[in-house]
Amino acid sequence: MNYIDFKNNKYSNITILSLTGSGVTVNNDRTLAAIGDLVGNAFIFSTEKNSSMKPLYQTFTMAPTRSMAWSPKGDHVLIGTMEGDIMRWNYLNKDD
């Protein structure tokens, strides 16, 4: 998957995704991006200017990702799967 920062004319290749990225969402203050793939991986990356392209958080949903959305408070991400399920990912709490 390729990452293009149009604002800073920066191009990067995200090689962590196992298969094509299929769900992407950015939080309200645009500092984090959640990305899911067709294998079931979900990642959260920083969108800050000098951040690395390594994920800050990651989980596995066991189903291909169709869509993603941040909660209004930004404390969790909803993941819609190709199987029709909606999963709530509280990325700050590893037990959730």
C-alpha positions as CSV (number, residue, x, y, z in Angstrom):
1,M,0.0,0.0,0.0
2,N,1.3,3.4,-0.8
3,Y,1.0,6.5,1.4
4,I,1.0,9.9,-0.3
5,D,1.3,13.1,1.8
6,F,0.1,15.7,-0.7
7,K,0.7,18.5,1.7
8,N,4.5,17.8,2.1
9,N,5.0,16.0,-1.2
10,K,6.1,12.9,0.6
11,Y,5.6,9.4,-0.8
12,S,6.0,6.2,1.2
13,N,5.3,2.5,0.8
14,I,3.5,0.8,3.7
15,T,4.7,-2.8,3.5
16,I,3.1,-4.0,6.7
17,L,-0.3,-4.8,5.1
18,S,-0.6,-8.5,4.2
19,L,-3.0,-7.8,1.3
20,T,-4.6,-4.8,-0.3
21,G,-5.8,-2.2,2.2
22,S,-9.5,-2.0,2.2
23,G,-10.6,0.3,5.0
24,V,-9.1,3.7,5.9
25,T,-10.3,6.4,8.3
26,V,-8.7,9.4,9.9
27,N,-9.5,10.6,13.4
28,N,-11.2,14.0,14.1
29,D,-8.0,15.9,14.8
30,R,-6.2,14.1,11.8
31,T,-3.3,12.9,13.9
32,L,-4.1,9.1,13.5
33,A,-5.1,7.0,10.6
34,A,-6.7,3.5,11.0
35,I,-6.1,1.1,8.1
36,G,-7.5,-2.4,7.6
37,D,-6.7,-5.1,5.0
38,L,-8.5,-8.0,3.4
39,V,-6.7,-10.6,5.6
40,G,-8.2,-9.1,8.8
41,N,-5.3,-7.0,10.1
42,A,-6.1,-3.5,11.4
43,F,-3.4,-0.9,12.2
44,I,-3.3,2.7,13.5
45,F,-0.6,4.9,12.3
46,S,0.5,8.5,13.2
47,T,-0.1,11.1,10.5
48,E,2.3,13.5,12.1
49,K,4.9,15.0,9.8
50,N,8.0,13.2,10.9
51,S,6.5,10.0,12.3
52,S,7.7,6.6,11.2
53,M,5.5,4.4,9.0
54,K,5.4,1.7,11.8
55,P,2.0,1.1,13.4
56,L,1.3,2.5,16.8
57,Y,-1.4,-0.1,17.4
58,Q,-2.5,-3.3,15.7
59,T,-5.1,-6.0,16.0
60,F,-6.5,-9.0,14.0
61,T,-10.2,-9.3,13.3
62,M,-10.2,-12.8,11.7
63,A,-12.3,-11.3,8.9
64,P,-11.6,-9.1,5.9
65,T,-12.1,-5.4,6.5
66,R,-14.7,-3.6,4.5
67,S,-14.8,-0.2,6.3
68,M,-13.6,1.6,9.3
69,A,-14.8,4.7,11.3
70,W,-13.6,6.5,14.4
71,S,-15.8,7.1,17.4
72,P,-16.8,10.7,18.0
73,K,-14.5,10.8,21.1
74,G,-11.7,9.1,19.2
75,D,-11.2,6.4,21.8
76,H,-12.1,3.4,19.6
77,V,-12.5,2.4,16.0
78,L,-15.4,0.6,14.5
79,I,-14.4,-2.1,11.9
80,G,-17.0,-3.3,9.4
81,T,-16.1,-6.8,8.0
82,M,-16.9,-8.4,4.7
83,E,-18.9,-11.0,6.7
84,G,-21.3,-8.3,7.8
85,D,-20.0,-7.9,11.4
86,I,-19.2,-4.6,13.1
87,M,-16.4,-4.8,15.7
88,R,-15.5,-2.2,18.2
89,W,-11.7,-1.8,18.7
90,N,-10.6,0.0,21.9
91,Y,-7.0,0.4,20.7
92,L,-5.9,2.0,24.0
93,N,-7.1,-1.0,26.1
94,K,-5.3,-4.3,25.1
95,D,-7.9,-6.3,27.1
96,D,-10.8,-5.0,25.0
